[in-house]
Amino acid sequence: MASSSNFEDFLPLMANKLGGDGLVGELCNGFNLLVDSEKGVITFDSLKKNSALLGLQDLSDDDLRLSPELMEESQFLLEEALLQEFKHYC
């Protein structure tokens, strides 16, 4: 039976290997590689353009787009992170 792995499955391993600062640095490097430099966020167009740098030039537009479920989850995670950050300063 084939198993499926997600990014989250490897996160503890990467954190142990790189350390907290190293992991954050690598995530920032990945973000900076894919970001639209004018808007400061990863857009569909910047992802499409820069994905070739990662060897992903053969992905279809549908593969590059976030599903509505992922977009919803991303919004929730962002809101939670912001709430935690504000609690830290209050």
N, C-alpha and C positions, 0 to 999 in steps of 0.2 A: 504494500500500500504506500503510495507516494505521500510525503508530508509537505506541508506548506509552511514556509517561514516568512515572517514579517520583520520589518525594521525593528519593532519593539522586542522581538526575540533576541536580537543581537546587541541591543543597547547595553545591558549589564556587562557583557563581555567587552565591548568597546570601552566602556567607562573604566573597567578594571585595568585594561591594557594601557589606555591613554591617560588616565587620571581625569579628574573633573575639568581642569583648565584645558587639557589637550582635547577632550571630547567637544567642549564648547567651541574651541578654536577650529576644529574640523567641521563642525556644523556651520560655523560662520563662513568658512572657506567655501563650502558647498553653496550656501545662500548667495555669497558674493559672485560665485561663478554663474549663477542662473538669474540673478536680479536684473530688472530693467533699471539701469543706472539713473535715468531721469525721474522715474516714479518712486524708486526705493523699495519696490516690491517685485515679486516674481509674477510676471504676467504670462498669459498664454503665448504671446509673441516672443517674449524673451526666453521662455522655456523651449519653444520650438527652435529658435535660432541657436541657443547655447547648448541644447541637448546633444548636438553633434560632437561637442568637445568631450562628452562622456561616452562617445561611441553609440549613441542612441538615435542616430539620424534616420533610422528606418522605422521609427515609431509613427503610427498614424496619428492624425489629429485627435481622433477619439481616445487613443491611448494616452495622449498628453493632457487631455481635459480631466479635471476632477469630477467625479460623480457627484450628484446632489447630496448623497449621504456623506461623502468625504468633506464636502464644503460645509455641511451642517456641523459635522464633528469638529472641523477646524475652527469654525466660529465659536463653538462651545469651549474648546480648549483655550482659545485666545482670551475669551471673556474670563475664564477661570484664572488664567495666568495674570491678567490685569488686576483682578480682584485680590489675588494673593500679594501682588506687588504693592497695591495701595494699602493693604492691611499691614504690610511690613513697615511702611512709613507713617502710619497713623498711630 
